[in-house]
Amino acid sequence: MPKQSLSEYLLSSPGVADLYQRATQSHFLSLAGQGRLPTEVLSQWLSQDRLYAQAYIRFAGGLISRVQLPSKIDDGDTSKTLQWRILSLLETALSGVKRELKFFEETAKKYKLELDILGPVAEGWNLSSKSAAFGPNKVTKDYIDLFDSFTAQPHGNTSKTLLDGLVLLWTTEKVYLDAWTYAKQQASQDGDVEGDVDGGALRKEFIPNWTSEEFQAFVKECQECLDAYAAIQDLDTEEVGAANSMGLFKKVLVLEESFWPMVA
């Protein structure tokens, strides 16, 4: 029987299915896919997602600093070839998030959305709070802290390995893809967005972007790089060797569930 890959182990472990469903199938996503998400709620969520994306840039840079490129041009060592592949993946991640931030601004302007509303509150989302200054809410701050733990010094944690970072990268991207794929599946068959309360921003712009073939290919490459790197680390998914990866994987699922606002 072939040895289980790390990603397969993480996705199939006991207790994960329920966590994963809650992280990717919220009521917020259902309303988004149906065109029933109010503009104010969308603006509040996008404001936080934009802060998340900015921290993602530092995170990707921190992972690049952990890549150990081979000193020789090519000696047939597949582990060294993999380092180049991972570097290419991280370059794609950086260019993608840069494009994403620009896409946020252009789409927000087109649909009259705000990207700097909802300040930090004590317990994550509070859609009625308008008094606080703009900044990350508790959930976003927890995500930012997690990303920043991988950055270069002085804020980074040198005990965080490249494998840890690849687990985090793949998990966040896969959950994001699956969440918006779920949202897309909630849409009516006629595809009419004329009556969408956000003017069509989600179903015409954001959801197609977050479920595109290009994004699917990127998530697949994240998974393949993670599994290949875990394999050369001789990580034993049948014992305690993958405990750190599982802990990080579940932490992201819990964060992601809370990252979607509670809406009526």
C-alpha positions in Angstrom: 0.0 0.0 0.0 1.5 3.4 -1.0 2.6 5.6 1.8 0.1 8.4 2.5 1.1 11.9 1.5 1.1 14.6 4.1 -1.8 16.4 2.5 -3.8 13.2 2.4 -3.0 12.6 6.0 -4.1 16.0 7.1 -7.4 15.9 5.1 -8.4 12.4 6.1 -7.5 12.4 9.8 -10.3 11.9 12.4 -12.2 15.1 13.4 -11.0 17.1 10.4 -14.0 16.7 8.2 -16.3 18.7 10.5 -13.7 21.4 11.0 -13.2 21.6 7.3 -16.8 21.9 6.5 -17.3 24.7 9.1 -14.3 26.5 7.6 -15.6 26.4 4.0 -19.4 26.4 4.2 -20.5 29.3 6.2 -23.8 31.2 5.9 -21.8 34.2 4.7 -20.6 32.2 1.7 -24.1 31.0 1.0 -25.4 34.5 0.8 -22.4 35.6 -1.2 -23.1 33.0 -3.8 -26.7 33.9 -4.0 -26.0 37.6 -4.5 -27.7 38.4 -1.2 -24.7 39.8 0.8 -25.2 43.5 1.6 -22.6 45.9 0.3 -21.7 47.0 3.9 -21.0 43.5 5.0 -18.9 42.8 1.9 -16.9 46.0 2.5 -16.2 45.0 6.1 -15.0 41.6 5.1 -12.9 42.8 2.2 -11.3 45.4 4.5 -10.1 42.6 6.7 -9.1 40.3 3.8 -7.0 43.1 2.4 -5.1 43.3 5.7 -4.7 39.6 5.6 -3.2 39.8 2.1 -0.7 42.5 3.2 0.5 40.2 6.0 0.7 37.3 3.4 3.4 39.3 1.6 5.6 39.2 4.6 4.9 35.6 5.2 5.8 34.6 1.6 9.0 36.6 2.0 9.8 34.7 5.1 9.4 31.4 3.4 11.7 32.5 0.5 14.4 33.2 3.2 14.1 29.5 4.2 14.7 28.1 0.8 18.1 26.5 0.5 19.1 26.6 -3.2 21.8 24.1 -4.4 25.3 25.3 -4.6 25.9 23.3 -7.8 24.0 23.8 -11.1 22.6 20.3 -11.3 23.9 17.1 -9.8 20.8 15.0 -10.2 19.6 15.5 -6.6 15.8 15.8 -6.7 15.7 17.5 -3.3 17.8 20.4 -4.7 15.6 20.5 -7.8 12.6 20.8 -5.5 14.1 23.8 -3.8 14.0 25.7 -7.1 10.4 24.5 -7.7 9.4 25.8 -4.2 11.1 29.1 -4.9 9.1 29.4 -8.1 5.9 28.7 -6.2 6.7 31.4 -3.7 7.4 33.9 -6.5 4.0 33.0 -7.9 2.4 33.6 -4.5 4.0 37.0 -4.2 3.0 38.1 -7.7 -0.5 36.7 -7.1 -1.1 38.6 -3.9 0.3 41.8 -5.4 -2.2 41.4 -8.3 -4.9 40.6 -5.8 -4.4 43.8 -3.9 -4.7 45.8 -7.1 -7.8 43.8 -8.0 -9.3 44.7 -4.7 -8.8 48.4 -5.2 -10.1 48.4 -8.8 -13.2 46.3 -8.0 -13.9 48.3 -4.9 -13.8 51.5 -6.9 -16.0 50.1 -9.6 -18.7 48.9 -7.2 -18.4 51.6 -4.6 -17.1 49.4 -1.8 -14.9 50.5 1.1 -11.7 48.9 2.0 -10.9 50.7 5.3 -13.9 50.1 7.5 -14.5 48.1 10.7 -12.0 48.6 13.4 -10.6 46.0 15.9 -13.1 44.6 18.3 -12.7 42.3 21.3 -14.2 39.1 19.9 -13.7 39.0 16.2 -16.5 40.3 14.0 -19.0 42.9 15.2 -20.9 44.2 12.3 -22.7 46.9 14.3 -19.5 48.5 15.6 -18.7 51.8 13.9 -16.8 53.6 16.7 -13.4 51.8 16.5 -10.6 53.0 14.3 -9.8 50.9 11.3 -7.5 48.0 11.8 -7.5 44.2 12.1 -10.2 42.6 14.2 -9.2 39.8 16.6 -9.4 37.0 14.0 -7.5 38.9 11.4 -4.9 39.9 14.0 -4.5 36.2 14.9 -3.9 35.4 11.2 -1.4 38.3 10.9 0.5 37.1 14.0 0.7 33.6 12.5 2.0 34.9 9.2 4.4 37.2 10.9 5.8 34.3 13.0 7.4 33.2 9.7 8.9 36.6 8.7 12.6 37.4 8.8 13.9 38.7 12.1 13.2 40.5 14.4 9.6 39.3 14.4 10.1 35.9 12.9 10.5 32.6 14.7 13.5 30.7 13.6 12.0 27.4 14.9 9.3 27.7 12.2 10.5 25.5 9.3 10.0 25.7 5.6 7.8 22.6 6.0 5.6 24.4 8.5 5.3 27.3 6.1 4.3 25.1 3.2 1.6 23.5 5.4 0.3 27.0 6.2 0.5 28.2 2.6 -1.3 25.2 1.2 -4.0 25.1 3.9 -4.9 28.8 3.6 -5.1 28.6 -0.2 -7.0 25.4 -0.4 -9.5 26.5 2.2 -10.0 29.8 0.3 -10.5 28.0 -3.0 -13.0 25.4 -1.5 -14.9 28.1 0.4 -15.5 30.2 -2.7 -16.2 27.1 -4.8 -18.9 26.4 -2.3 -20.2 29.9 -2.6 -20.3 29.6 -6.4 -22.4 26.4 -6.1 -25.1 28.3 -4.1 -25.9 30.5 -7.1 -29.1 30.0 -9.1 -28.9 28.3 -12.4 -30.0 31.3 -14.5 -26.8 33.2 -13.5 -28.7 36.5 -13.4 -26.8 39.1 -11.2 -28.9 42.1 -12.0 -30.7 41.9 -8.7 -27.7 41.2 -6.5 -27.6 43.5 -3.5 -23.9 44.2 -4.0 -24.4 45.2 -7.6 -22.8 42.0 -8.8 -19.4 42.5 -7.3 -19.1 39.0 -5.9 -20.7 37.0 -8.6 -19.3 39.0 -11.5 -15.8 39.8 -10.2 -14.6 38.2 -6.9 -16.0 34.7 -7.1 -14.8 34.0 -10.6 -11.4 35.3 -9.6 -11.2 33.1 -6.5 -12.4 29.9 -8.3 -10.5 30.4 -11.6 -8.5 27.7 -13.3 -5.4 29.7 -12.7 -6.0 29.7 -8.9 -6.9 26.0 -8.9 -3.6 25.3 -10.6 -1.7 27.3 -8.0 -3.4 25.5 -5.1 -2.5 22.2 -6.8 1.1 23.3 -7.0 1.1 24.2 -3.3 -0.1 20.7 -2.5 2.4 19.0 -4.7 5.3 21.0 -3.3 4.2 20.4 0.2 3.9 16.6 -0.3 7.2 16.4 -2.2 9.1 18.4 0.5 7.5 16.3 3.3 8.6 13.2 1.5 12.2 14.1 1.4 12.1 15.1 5.1 11.0 11.5 5.7 8.1 12.7 7.7 6.2 9.8 9.2 2.5 10.4 8.9 1.7 7.2 10.8 3.3 8.3 14.0 4.0 11.6 15.8 6.2 13.0 13.0 3.3 15.0 11.5 2.0 16.3 14.8 3.2 19.9 14.2 1.7 19.9 10.7 -1.6 18.6 12.0 -1.7 21.2 14.8 -1.0 24.0 12.3 -3.6 22.6 9.8 -6.3 22.6 12.4 -5.4 26.0 13.7 -5.9 27.5 10.3 -9.3 25.7 10.0 -10.5 27.2 13.3 -9.2 30.7 12.3 -10.9 30.4 8.9 -14.3 29.5 10.4 -14.2 32.7 12.4 -12.9 34.7 9.5 -16.3 34.6 7.9 -18.6 37.1 9.5 -21.7 35.9 11.3 -24.7 37.2 9.3 -28.4 36.8 9.6 
